[in-house]
């Protein structure tokens, strides 16, 4: 489970917790020797903006959203130009 909480000043606190049976603070199976969860990282507001920008530009690309929108736009334009824009 990922939670993001406001920290002190202009910081954000990211926590990643592994839950089993509705109880947090568990160690994921097969990963013995690592600290138990939750794992916590505090970042500054500027660092968050960089992470947010990377996610906003890469996630749609990885999911193919841009390509899908380009195909849909081209189909709509083609349909409009050919005159097949009848509403039934």
N, C-alpha and C positions, 0 to 999 in steps of 0.2 A: 504494500500500500504506500503510495506517495502522497505526502502532505506537504503543503507550503504554507508557512506562517510568517507574518510580519515579525521582524526582529527589532532590536533597539536601533534608533536612528533610521538611516536609509539602508537597512539590511533585510534580507529574507532568509528564512531558515527552511531548508529542504530536508525532509526526513523520509527515509525508505525503511519500511518495517515489513518483516515477514510474519504473516499471521497463519496460525494453524488451529483449526477448531474455534475460531473467533478470538483467540488469545494472541496478542502481539508479543514481540521480544523473543521470538523463537529463532533458532539457527536453521537456515535452509538445509534440507537433506543433501548429503554428499559434500558438504562444505565445512567439515570439522576443522577447528583450529583458527577460524576467523572470529572476530568479535561478534557477539550476539547483536541482533538488531534491537532497536532502530539505529541505523547509521545516519549521521546528521552532518550537514554542510551548511555553513553560513556564507552568503555572498552579498556583495555590495549591489546597490541599485544599478550601477553602470554595467556590472558583470551580468546581471539579470537581463538587461536590455540586449546584450550581445547574444545570450542564450535564446531569448525570445525571437530575435531576428533570424538566427540560424534555423530555429524550428519553423518559423513562418515561411521561410523560403524553401527549406528542404523537404518537409513532410508532404506538402502538395505534390512536389516533384516525384518523391518516392512512391506515392500512391497513384501517380499518373493523372492527377486532377487536371493539370495544365493541358496535357494531350487530349483528354476527354473533352475539355471545354473548347479546344481548337477544332476538334472534329464536329462537335455540336454546332458551333458557330458557322463553320464552313457549310454544313448541311442546311442550316437555316437560311443562309445567304443564297445558296444554290436553289433552294426551294422557292425563295422569294423572287429570284431572277427568272426562273423558268415559268413562273406564273401558277405553280401548283400550291397556292396558298389559300385554298378554299377551306372555309370553316364549316364543318358538318355538325 
